[in-house]
Amino acid sequence: MIVHLRRARTSLVLDARGPGLPRIVHWGADLGPLPAGDLPALIDATVPPVVPSSFDAPTVLSLLPEASAGWSGRPGLAGHRDGRDWSTAFRLDTLDVDDPRGGGGEAVRVSERDRDHDGAGAARVTVRAADPGAGLSLTVEITLSAAGLLTVRHRLRNDGDRPYEVRELTPVLPVPAVATELLDLSGRWCRERAPQRHPWPMGAWVREGRHGRTGHDATLLLVAGTPGFGFGHGETWAVHTAWSGDHVTVAERRPTGEATLGGGELLVPGEILLGPGEEYATPLLYAVHSIDGLDGLSDVLHTHLRARPEHPRGPRPVTLNVWEAVYFDHDLDRLKGLADRAAEVGVERFVLDDGWFRGRRHDRAGLGDWWVDDDVWPDGLQPLIDHVRGHGMQFGLWVEPEMVNPDSDLFRAHPDWVLQAPGRLPPEWRHQQVLDLAHPDAYAHLLDRLDAVLREHDGIAYLKWDHNRDLTEAGHAGRPGVHAQTLAVYRLLDELRARHPGLEIESCSSGGARADLEILRRTDRVWASDCNDALERLSIQRWTGLLLPPELIGTHIGPERSHTTHRVHDLGFRAVTALFGHHGIEWDISGISATERIELAAWVALHKRLRPLLHGGRVVRVDHPDPAVQAHGVVAHDRSHAVYAVSRLATSAAQVPGAVRLPGLDPSRRYLVRPPAGVPEPALLELAPPGWLASDGGVTLSGAVLASVGVQLPALHPEQALLLEVTAAG
C-alpha cells in the first residue's frame, strides 16, 4: 500500500508495500494530485543504490530506524529485557488511513481529545506492527493537519511476560540532501531564544534538555534548510518536541547519505519500566515544512494553533501585573490606587503577584501554604477583587503550585512529599524544592488547595502559574521521577480547568522556561521572559514567535529603567516592542506623571485598535542587511491592512540605513504607508525626516514596490523604533 496525504502546501508519501515498517518517501512540498502510476515510480526513483563495502540490499530508513534493517545511526528504540530483546525487527500488521479528503483504507479510531487537537480536516495514518520474538508491539500515529502540520507519535507495548525497560523511543523524519544548514535556539534566564546557526555536518547535532521543564535554553524549533535560508526565502524543514520535561531534539546526517530530524523524551535509566501489557507513548513530534523560509514555518504553526478549539477566542485582555510595582509589599490601599491608575490607562486585567499567601514576605518561606495571609490581608483578597472588578477589569492571581519552601508548614508536615533521591534532598534553588505530584496525597492536597482558593473567591479569572527552578535529582519512590511529574502536572491543569471552566492560565517558568506545545494545550499564553528590557525583548519575542502566534506571548511595557538590566528606554521604544503580543504593563504606574499616563493610555488604545490584526494576521519578519536594524510586522490575511515596526538596535556602519522592504502585501494593490496617529513619533538623528515621512499624508505605493524597494528609513537614534501602519488605498 502507498499512502499520499496532501494538506495546504504539504505532501506526505508513505511506502507500506514491504513486510517491515513503512518508510516516509517524501515529506515536504506539495506534489499535487499524482496519478496512481506515479507513486510506485516515485518510490522506485528514491530507493538508494547498493554501494560497495555495505549491505547486499539497499538500506532504507523506516518509521522507526532499526539495526535489523541496516541502520547504523542513532536508534529509534533503545531498550532491553534483562539484557535481552535489545534489537527489534518489527513487521507490519495493519495500516489504517482516515483521510476525509479522499484517502483509502479503514477509518482510524481517534480519541475525541486528539481529534479536537488535530482540528477539522486532518488526515491520519495509524501503523501497527509487532516483533513477537522481542515481545513488543509498536503503533505509529501520523497526522497531517489542515494547515499542513505533521505530527508523529510512537506507542510501544510490552507483550512479554517480564518487564521491559525503555531507554529511548524517538520519532524521526527524513530530510532531503538540499538542506545543508541548521538553525536552532538556546538561551538562559532573561536572555531566552538566542538563535545559533551553522552548516549541517556529518554526525548528530543533539539538543538535550535536562531541566525537568522545557528550559530557557530549549530550541523551540530545530530547523534545517537550503543554503542561506531566511525569514522570507529558502526551503526549510523543522521539528518541535512537545514535552514539558526532559527531552531531546536531534539532527543527524550519515555518511551513507541519510539525513533526519527527530525528537522525543530524554529518559533516565530505570525511568520507564513496562510491565507485561503496559504501554509507553512518546511526546508528539511536530514537523513543519516551508518553501517560504522561516516565516512560512511560522505561518503553518500559527494557523494550526489558532484552529484548535482550546485557542483563546476573545480579545486578549491588556494585563497589568503588579510584581515590579510592589514586589512583596502588599497593601490594600496601595494596590487599589494602582488598580485605579490601571483602569485610567485602559488595562483590562489586573494580576496580583507573589506575596499574598501565608508567611510570604520574601522568597525564602511560604511556598506550599496556599491560604490567604491573614496578617497582610485581614479581610481576605475579596475587597481588592471587588475593587478591580468594579472598574470592569478581570482579576488574576499568581501561584507556584509545584514548589515548596523548606520554611513552610507543608514541608514541615510532609518532607516526604518532595522529589528527591533516596536519603538526601536535592540542592536548593531559590530556597525551594519541588513537590512530588506523582505522590497521590501530595497531588490531592494541591488540587484541593488550588480549587479552594478559586471557589472561595468570587472573580478570579486568571492564574499566573509560575515554576521557578529546575528539577534536579528528581526522584519518586526511589526511582527517577521527571516523567511521572510531567504527566501529573498535565493532569492537575486538566482537572483544575475542568472544575473551573473559563479560567485562563499563563505558563510562566522563571520567564520562558516552560514554553512548548504540550503545556500550551492546557494554558492560554506563555510569559516570554522575566526580562522587560525592550532591547532584549525584541530578540526574545522575535524568536519565540517562530513557534507561537503573538496572542500567546506575554509582552509587557516595563519601567523606564529595566529591573533586570538597568538599561533605560523611553516609553515609545518600550511600547512599540510590547505592542506585538498579548499586551500588558509591568510597571508601577501609580507614580508616573500625568504626561506619561496620557502617552501610555494612547499606546494601550492603539494596541486595542490594532488587536484584531495583531492577534489574527500573518507574522512577517524582514531580512534586512543591516544587523543594527530589526523590522517585523503583521499582515491581515486579506492583505488589506498591516502594521510594521522598524527598530534601531545600535549604530550602523552606514550613516543612512538602507530602505526597509515591507513583505506580505498584495503586489497588485496600492497601499498608504504612514505612522499611526495618536502616539508620539521617535526622536530622529537628522534635522528632517525623509520626505515621505515628513508628509502628513505618508506615501502611497503598490505592494510590489513596497516588497521589492521598500521605504527609506529616517536616521533613528539607537534603541528607538518607528511604527508604520499600512492600509489598502481603495
C-alpha positions in Angstrom: 0.0 0.0 0.0 1.2 3.5 -0.8 -0.3 6.5 1.0 -0.2 10.0 -0.3 -1.6 12.7 2.0 -1.9 16.4 1.0 -2.8 19.4 3.1 -2.2 23.1 2.5 1.2 23.1 0.7 2.5 19.9 2.2 2.6 16.3 0.9 3.4 13.1 2.8 4.1 9.9 0.9 4.4 6.6 2.8 5.5 3.3 1.3 4.0 0.3 3.1 4.4 -2.3 0.4 7.1 -4.4 2.3 6.8 -6.7 5.2 8.7 -4.4 7.6 7.8 -1.0 8.9 6.8 1.6 6.3 9.1 4.4 5.2 8.5 8.0 4.5 9.4 8.6 0.9 8.6 12.3 0.9 7.7 14.9 3.4 7.7 18.4 2.2 6.5 20.4 -0.8 3.1 19.6 -2.2 3.4 17.1 -5.1 0.0 17.8 -6.5 -2.6 15.1 -7.3 -0.3 12.4 -8.5 -1.7 9.8 -11.0 -1.8 6.3 -9.5 1.1 5.1 -11.6 3.4 7.9 -10.4 3.5 6.8 -6.8 5.3 3.5 -7.4 7.6 5.3 -9.9 8.3 7.9 -7.2 9.3 5.2 -4.8 11.5 3.4 -7.3 13.2 6.7 -8.1 14.1 7.3 -4.4 15.4 3.8 -3.4 19.1 4.2 -2.6 21.6 2.1 -4.5 23.6 -0.8 -3.2 27.1 0.6 -2.6 30.5 -1.1 -2.2 31.6 -2.2 1.2 28.0 -2.2 2.5 24.9 -4.4 2.8 23.8 -6.5 -0.1 20.4 -4.9 -0.2 19.5 -1.1 -0.2 19.3 0.4 3.3 16.1 2.3 3.7 15.0 4.5 6.7 11.7 3.2 8.1 9.4 5.0 10.6 11.5 3.5 13.4 15.2 3.2 12.5 16.3 -0.4 13.3 19.7 -2.0 13.2 18.0 -5.1 11.8 17.3 -3.0 8.6 20.9 -1.8 8.4 20.6 1.5 10.2 23.8 2.5 11.9 22.8 5.9 13.2 21.0 6.8 16.4 18.5 4.1 17.2 14.8 4.8 17.1 14.3 2.4 20.0 16.8 1.5 22.7 15.7 -0.8 25.5 16.1 -4.4 26.8 14.5 -7.1 28.9 17.2 -8.3 31.4 19.8 -7.7 28.7 17.8 -9.5 26.0 15.4 -8.2 23.3 17.7 -5.3 22.7 17.3 -5.3 19.0 14.0 -5.4 17.1 12.7 -6.4 13.6 9.1 -5.1 13.5 6.8 -6.5 10.9 3.7 -4.6 9.7 0.4 -5.8 10.9 -2.1 -3.2 9.7 -2.1 0.3 8.2 -5.3 2.3 8.5 -5.9 5.6 6.8 -8.5 8.2 7.8 -8.5 10.9 5.1 -11.7 12.8 4.8 -10.5 14.4 1.6 -10.0 11.2 -0.4 -7.6 8.7 1.2 -8.1 5.0 1.4 -8.1 2.2 4.0 -10.2 1.8 7.1 -11.1 4.7 9.4 -8.8 5.1 12.4 -10.4 5.3 15.8 -9.1 8.5 17.3 -9.8 9.9 20.8 -12.0 13.0 20.8 -9.3 15.0 22.5 -6.8 14.2 19.8 -9.4 14.8 17.0 -10.1 18.2 18.5 -6.4 19.0 18.8 -5.6 18.0 15.3 -8.5 20.1 14.0 -11.1 19.5 11.4 -9.9 18.3 8.0 -6.9 16.4 9.3 -5.7 13.2 7.7 -4.4 10.4 9.9 -2.5 7.2 9.4 -2.1 4.5 12.1 0.5 1.8 11.6 0.5 -1.3 13.8 3.5 -3.6 13.9 4.9 -6.3 16.1 8.1 -8.2 16.9 6.9 -11.5 18.5 10.5 -12.6 19.1 11.2 -9.5 21.2 7.7 -9.5 22.8 6.9 -6.0 21.6 4.2 -4.2 19.7 4.5 -0.8 18.1 1.9 1.7 17.0 2.8 4.8 15.0 0.3 7.6 14.8 0.8 10.2 12.0 -1.4 13.2 11.5 -1.3 15.9 8.8 -3.4 18.8 9.9 -5.5 21.0 7.6 -2.7 23.7 8.0 -0.1 21.3 6.7 1.5 20.5 10.1 2.7 16.9 10.6 2.7 15.1 14.0 4.2 11.8 14.8 3.8 9.7 18.0 5.1 6.1 18.8 3.4 3.8 21.3 5.3 0.8 22.5 3.6 -2.1 24.3 5.3 -4.9 26.2 3.8 -8.2 25.1 6.2 -10.3 27.0 5.8 -11.8 30.4 8.7 -9.9 32.0 9.4 -6.2 32.4 10.9 -4.3 29.5 13.0 -1.1 30.1 12.6 1.7 27.5 15.8 3.8 27.3 14.8 5.8 24.2 11.9 5.9 21.7 12.4 8.8 19.3 10.3 9.6 16.2 12.5 10.8 13.3 11.7 12.1 9.8 13.9 12.2 6.7 15.2 15.4 5.2 16.5 15.7 1.7 20.1 16.4 0.8 19.4 20.0 -0.2 19.0 21.0 3.5 22.6 21.8 4.4 22.2 24.4 7.2 20.9 24.2 10.7 19.3 26.8 12.9 18.1 26.3 16.5 17.7 28.4 19.7 19.5 28.4 23.0 19.5 30.9 25.9 19.4 31.5 29.6 17.3 33.3 32.2 16.4 36.8 30.9 18.0 36.0 27.5 15.8 33.3 26.1 15.6 32.2 22.5 19.1 33.2 21.2 19.5 31.9 17.6 22.5 29.9 16.6 23.2 28.8 13.0 25.8 26.6 11.3 26.4 24.2 8.4 25.0 20.8 8.9 28.0 18.5 9.2 28.2 14.7 9.2 27.2 13.3 12.6 24.5 14.2 15.1 23.6 17.7 16.4 21.9 16.8 19.6 20.0 19.3 21.8 19.2 17.8 25.2 17.1 19.4 28.0 17.8 18.0 31.4 15.9 20.6 33.5 12.7 18.7 34.3 11.0 21.5 32.4 11.3 22.8 28.9 14.2 25.1 29.8 15.4 28.6 29.0 17.8 27.0 26.5 15.3 24.8 24.8 15.2 25.1 21.0 11.5 25.8 20.2 12.3 24.7 16.6 15.2 22.8 15.2 15.4 24.0 11.5 17.2 22.5 8.5 17.2 24.4 5.3 18.7 25.2 2.0 21.8 27.4 1.9 21.2 31.0 3.1 17.5 30.5 4.0 16.0 33.5 5.8 12.7 34.7 7.1 11.2 35.2 3.6 13.1 32.8 1.4 14.5 29.3 1.2 13.2 25.8 1.7 13.1 24.7 5.4 12.1 21.7 7.5 11.7 21.9 11.2 10.7 19.8 14.3 9.4 20.6 17.8 9.4 18.2 20.7 6.1 18.8 22.5 7.0 17.9 26.1 7.5 19.9 29.3 10.0 17.6 30.9 13.4 16.3 29.9 13.6 16.0 26.1 15.9 15.6 23.2 15.8 17.1 19.7 18.3 15.7 17.0 19.5 16.5 13.6 21.6 13.7 12.1 23.5 13.3 8.8 25.0 10.0 8.0 28.0 9.3 5.7 25.7 6.8 4.0 23.6 9.8 2.7 20.6 9.9 5.0 19.6 13.0 7.0 17.0 13.1 9.7 15.3 15.4 12.2 13.6 14.0 15.3 12.8 14.4 18.9 11.4 12.7 22.0 11.6 12.3 25.7 15.0 12.1 27.3 14.8 9.2 29.8 16.9 8.4 32.8 17.9 4.8 33.3 15.1 2.9 35.1 12.5 5.7 34.5 10.3 3.7 32.1 9.9 0.0 33.1 7.0 -1.5 31.3 5.3 -4.4 33.0 3.5 -7.1 30.9 0.8 -5.4 28.8 1.9 -1.9 29.7 2.5 0.8 27.1 4.7 3.8 26.7 3.8 6.7 24.4 6.2 9.3 23.1 5.5 13.0 23.2 4.2 14.4 19.9 6.8 15.4 17.5 5.6 18.4 15.5 7.1 18.7 12.0 6.6 21.6 9.5 7.9 22.4 6.0 8.0 25.6 4.1 9.2 26.8 0.7 9.0 30.4 2.0 11.6 30.4 4.7 11.1 30.7 8.4 8.0 32.9 8.1 6.4 30.0 6.1 7.1 27.7 9.0 5.5 30.1 11.5 2.5 30.6 9.2 1.7 26.9 9.3 2.3 26.6 13.0 0.3 29.8 13.8 -2.6 28.7 11.6 -2.7 25.3 13.2 -2.6 26.7 16.8 -5.3 29.2 16.0 -7.6 26.4 14.7 -7.5 24.5 18.0 -10.8 24.5 20.0 -8.9 25.5 23.1 -7.2 28.5 21.5 -8.3 31.8 23.1 -11.1 33.3 21.1 -12.0 36.6 22.7 -9.8 39.7 22.7 -6.7 39.1 24.8 -7.1 41.5 27.8 -4.5 44.1 28.3 -2.9 43.0 31.5 -1.2 44.8 34.4 0.9 42.6 36.7 1.9 44.2 40.0 5.2 42.4 40.6 7.6 45.1 39.5 5.4 47.7 41.1 5.1 46.4 44.7 7.1 43.1 44.9 6.3 41.6 48.4 5.0 44.9 49.8 1.3 44.1 49.7 -1.0 46.9 51.0 -4.7 47.1 50.1 -4.9 50.8 49.7 -1.7 51.0 47.6 -3.0 48.2 45.3 -6.4 49.8 45.0 -4.7 53.0 43.9 -2.6 51.1 41.4 -5.8 49.5 40.1 -7.4 52.9 39.7 -4.4 54.1 37.6 -4.6 50.8 35.6 -8.2 51.4 34.7 -7.5 55.0 33.7 -5.0 53.9 31.0 -7.2 51.1 29.6 -6.0 48.0 31.4 -8.5 45.1 31.3 -6.9 42.5 33.6 -5.2 43.2 37.0 -2.9 40.5 38.4 -1.8 40.2 42.0 1.6 38.6 42.0 3.7 36.7 44.7 3.3 37.6 48.4 -0.5 37.1 49.1 -0.3 33.7 51.0 0.8 32.7 54.5 4.3 33.6 55.5 5.3 35.0 52.2 7.1 38.2 53.0 10.1 37.2 50.9 11.1 34.3 48.6 12.6 32.1 51.4 9.3 31.0 53.0 5.7 30.2 52.5 5.6 28.3 49.2 3.1 25.4 49.6 0.9 27.2 52.2 -1.9 28.3 49.8 -4.0 30.1 52.3 -4.5 33.9 52.2 -2.2 35.5 54.8 -4.5 37.0 57.5 -1.7 39.3 58.7 -1.4 41.0 55.4 -5.0 40.6 54.2 -7.2 40.6 57.3 -10.3 40.9 55.2 -9.0 38.5 52.6 -8.5 39.2 48.9 -12.1 39.8 48.1 -12.0 43.6 48.8 -9.3 44.0 46.2 -11.0 41.7 43.8 -14.2 43.6 44.1 -12.4 46.9 43.6 -10.7 45.6 40.5 -13.9 44.2 39.0 -15.7 47.4 39.9 -13.5 49.1 37.2 -14.6 46.5 34.7 -11.3 44.6 34.9 -10.6 40.9 35.3 -8.7 39.8 38.4 -5.8 37.4 38.2 -3.6 35.7 40.9 0.0 34.4 40.9 0.7 30.8 42.1 3.6 28.5 42.1 1.9 25.2 42.9 4.6 22.7 42.1 7.1 24.2 44.5 7.6 24.3 48.3 9.9 26.2 50.6 11.5 24.1 53.4 10.4 27.0 55.6 6.7 26.2 55.2 4.0 24.4 57.2 3.5 22.0 54.3 7.2 20.9 54.2 7.4 20.6 58.0 4.4 18.3 57.9 5.3 16.3 54.8 9.0 16.3 54.0 8.4 13.1 52.1 6.3 15.0 49.5 9.4 16.3 47.8 11.1 15.0 44.7 14.4 13.5 45.9 17.0 10.8 45.6 16.8 8.3 48.5 18.4 9.6 51.6 19.0 13.3 50.6 17.3 16.4 49.3 18.4 18.0 46.0 20.3 21.3 46.3 18.0 24.2 47.0 17.2 26.7 44.2 15.7 30.0 45.2 15.2 28.4 48.6 12.8 25.9 47.3 12.2 22.2 46.5 9.8 20.5 44.1 6.6 18.8 45.3 6.3 15.2 44.1 2.9 15.4 42.3 3.1 11.7 41.4 2.6 11.1 45.2 -1.2 10.7 45.4 -1.5 12.6 48.7 0.6 15.5 47.6 -1.4 15.7 44.4 -4.8 15.6 46.2 -3.7 18.2 48.7 -2.5 20.6 46.0 -5.6 20.2 43.8 -7.8 20.7 46.9 -6.0 23.9 47.9 -6.0 25.5 44.4 -9.6 24.5 43.9 -10.5 26.1 47.3 -8.7 29.4 46.5 -10.7 29.7 43.3 -14.0 28.6 44.9 -13.7 30.8 48.0 -13.1 34.0 45.9 -15.7 35.4 43.5 -14.0 36.6 40.4 -10.5 35.0 39.9 -10.4 34.7 36.1 -6.7 34.1 35.6 -3.8 32.3 37.2 -0.2 33.2 36.5 1.3 29.8 37.1 5.0 30.0 37.8 7.7 27.4 38.0 11.0 28.8 39.3 13.5 26.0 39.4 14.9 23.1 37.6 14.1 19.5 38.7 17.4 18.2 39.9 17.8 14.7 41.3 14.1 14.4 40.9 13.3 11.1 42.4 9.9 9.5 43.1 9.6 6.4 45.3 13.3 5.7 44.8 13.2 5.9 41.0 13.6 8.7 38.5 10.5 10.9 38.6 10.5 13.6 35.9 8.3 11.6 33.5 5.7 10.9 36.2 5.9 14.5 37.5 5.3 15.9 34.0 2.2 13.8 33.4 0.9 14.7 36.9 1.3 18.4 36.1 -0.8 17.9 33.0 -3.5 16.0 35.0 -3.5 18.8 37.6 -4.0 21.5 35.0 -6.7 19.5 33.2 -8.6 18.8 36.3 -8.4 22.4 37.6 -9.7 23.7 34.3 -12.5 21.1 34.2 -13.7 22.3 37.6 -13.4 26.0 36.6 -14.5 26.4 33.0 -13.3 29.7 31.6 -10.3 30.0 33.9 -7.3 31.2 32.0 -3.7 30.1 32.9 -0.4 31.5 32.0 2.7 29.3 31.7 5.4 31.3 33.5 8.6 29.5 34.4 11.3 31.9 35.5 10.1 33.7 32.4 10.2 31.5 29.3 11.4 28.2 30.7 8.2 26.2 30.0 7.1 27.1 26.5 6.2 24.1 24.5 3.1 22.9 22.6 2.1 20.3 25.2 1.9 22.8 28.1 0.0 25.1 25.7 -2.7 22.5 25.3 -3.6 23.4 28.9 -2.6 27.1 29.2 -3.5 30.3 27.4 -0.2 32.1 27.0 3.5 32.0 28.0 5.5 34.6 29.7 8.3 35.0 27.2 10.9 36.3 29.7 11.4 37.8 33.1 13.4 40.5 31.3 11.3 43.5 30.3 14.2 45.4 28.8 12.8 46.4 25.4 16.1 45.9 23.5 16.5 42.3 24.9 12.8 41.7 24.3 13.0 42.4 20.6 15.1 39.3 20.0 13.3 37.2 22.6 9.9 37.9 21.1 11.1 37.6 17.5 12.3 34.1 18.1 9.6 32.9 20.5 7.2 33.9 17.6 8.9 31.4 15.4 6.7 28.8 17.1 3.9 30.8 18.8 1.5 33.4 17.4 1.6 36.9 19.1 -1.6 36.4 21.2 0.1 33.5 23.1 3.2 35.5 24.1 3.0 37.9 27.1 4.6 41.2 26.1 4.5 44.0 28.7 5.7 47.6 28.9 8.3 47.6 31.6 9.6 50.6 33.7 11.9 53.2 32.3 14.9 51.6 33.9 14.8 47.8 33.4 14.6 45.7 36.6 17.0 43.1 35.2 19.5 45.0 33.0 19.2 48.6 34.4 19.1 49.9 30.8 17.0 53.0 30.3 14.5 53.4 27.5 11.9 55.9 26.6 8.2 55.0 26.6 7.9 54.9 22.8 10.5 52.2 22.3 9.1 50.1 25.2 5.6 50.5 23.8 6.4 49.6 20.2 8.3 46.5 21.4 5.4 45.4 23.6 2.7 46.1 21.1 3.1 42.9 19.1 1.9 40.3 21.6 -0.5 39.7 24.5 -0.1 43.3 25.6 0.4 44.4 29.2 2.2 46.6 31.7 4.8 45.5 34.3 5.5 48.9 35.9 4.5 51.0 38.9 2.3 53.4 37.1 0.9 54.9 40.3 3.8 57.4 40.5 4.2 58.4 36.8 3.5 61.9 35.6 0.2 62.9 34.0 2.0 63.3 30.7 3.3 59.7 30.9 -0.2 58.5 31.8 -1.7 60.2 28.7 1.0 58.7 26.5 0.7 55.2 28.0 -3.1 55.4 27.5 -2.6 56.3 23.9 -0.3 53.3 23.3 -2.9 51.0 25.1 -5.7 52.4 22.9 -3.6 51.9 19.8 -3.0 48.2 20.7 -6.7 47.7 21.3 -7.5 49.2 17.9 -4.9 47.0 16.2 -5.5 43.9 18.3 -7.7 42.1 15.8 -4.9 42.5 13.2 -2.1 41.7 15.6 -3.7 38.6 17.0 -5.2 37.3 13.8 -2.9 38.2 11.0 0.2 36.7 9.4 3.5 37.4 11.0 6.3 38.6 8.7 9.9 39.3 9.6 12.2 41.4 7.4 15.5 40.1 6.2 17.3 43.4 6.5 21.1 43.5 5.6 22.0 45.9 8.4 22.3 44.0 11.7 21.6 47.2 13.6 18.1 47.3 12.1 15.3 44.9 13.0 11.9 45.0 11.3 8.8 42.9 11.5 5.1 43.1 11.1 1.7 41.5 10.9 -0.4 41.5 7.7 -4.1 40.8 7.6 -5.0 37.6 5.7 -7.0 39.5 3.1 -3.9 41.8 2.8 -6.0 45.0 3.3 -4.2 46.1 6.5 -0.7 45.7 8.0 1.4 47.2 10.8 5.3 47.1 10.8 7.8 48.0 13.5 11.3 49.1 12.5 13.7 49.2 15.4 17.2 50.6 15.6 19.3 48.2 17.8 22.6 50.1 17.6 24.5 52.5 15.4 25.2 51.4 11.9 28.4 51.4 9.8 26.5 53.5 7.2 25.3 56.9 8.2 22.0 56.4 6.5 20.5 52.9 6.7 19.0 51.2 3.6 15.4 51.2 2.8 13.2 48.6 4.6 11.1 46.3 2.5 7.6 45.6 3.7 6.8 41.9 2.8 3.5 40.1 2.7 1.3 42.7 0.9 -0.7 42.1 -2.3 1.6 43.1 -5.2 -1.3 44.4 -7.3 -2.8 46.7 -4.7 -1.8 50.2 -3.7 -1.2 51.0 0.0 -0.9 54.1 2.1 2.1 53.9 4.5 2.4 56.3 7.4 2.9 56.2 11.2 -0.3 55.7 13.2 -2.0 58.8 14.6 -2.3 59.4 18.3 1.1 58.3 19.6 4.4 60.1 19.6 6.9 59.5 16.9 10.5 58.6 17.8 13.4 61.0 18.1 15.4 61.3 14.9 19.2 62.0 14.4 18.7 64.1 11.3 17.1 67.6 11.2 14.4 66.5 8.8 13.0 63.0 8.2 12.7 61.6 4.6 10.1 63.4 2.6 7.6 60.7 2.6 7.6 60.6 6.3 7.5 64.3 6.8 4.3 64.5 4.9 1.1 64.0 6.9 -0.2 62.1 4.0 2.5 59.5 4.1 3.3 57.7 0.8 1.1 55.5 -1.4 2.8 52.7 -3.4 2.0 49.3 -4.7 2.6 46.2 -2.7 5.1 45.1 -5.3 7.1 48.2 -4.9 6.9 48.1 -1.1 8.1 44.5 -1.1 10.9 45.0 -3.6 12.1 48.5 -3.0 10.6 49.4 0.4 10.7 52.8 2.1 13.7 54.8 3.2 14.2 54.9 7.0 14.9 58.0 9.0 18.1 58.1 10.9 16.8 56.9 14.3 18.8 57.1 17.5 19.9 53.7 18.8 17.2 52.0 20.8 14.3 53.8 19.1 11.5 52.4 17.0 9.3 53.6 14.2 5.8 52.2 13.8 4.2 52.1 10.3 0.6 51.4 9.6 -0.2 50.2 6.1 -3.8 50.4 4.7 -5.1 49.4 1.2 -5.8 52.6 -0.8 -9.2 52.0 -2.3 
